[in-house]
Amino acid sequence: MQTYHYLLASQKFLIDEEPLQEVFDERHRHYKENNKEVDFWLVKQPAFLDTPEFAEVKASCPQPCAAIISPNLQFIQWLKLRLEYVLIGSFTAPSATIPDAIASAS
């Protein structure tokens, strides 16, 4: 099992109001220059939120929501500092309730 970290917010905020494409482009360039594999994903309506253990988190986030998911905690913490009005947390996958860390419910 792998620990994944997430940054969660409404889709409108993450996708429409924040310059995420610029951040992702910069990060992709950095990874390419350092021969690192991309280890983050933008997931609309992340399926892990439909599990019982995340019911409270899902209820506290405006819907529809989106998440940036990564095993890299430092990246998620860096994004949290850059973005406001977001939730962060972590989970392990694959598990009985979360078979795919980056699955979308939509």
Secondary structure, DSSP 8 states (H G I E B T S, - for coil): -EEEEEEEEEHIIIIIIS-HHHHHHHHHHHHHHTT-----EEEESBGGGGSGGGHHHHHTS-SSEEEEEES-HHHHHHHHHHSSS-EEEEEEES-SS-S-TT-B--
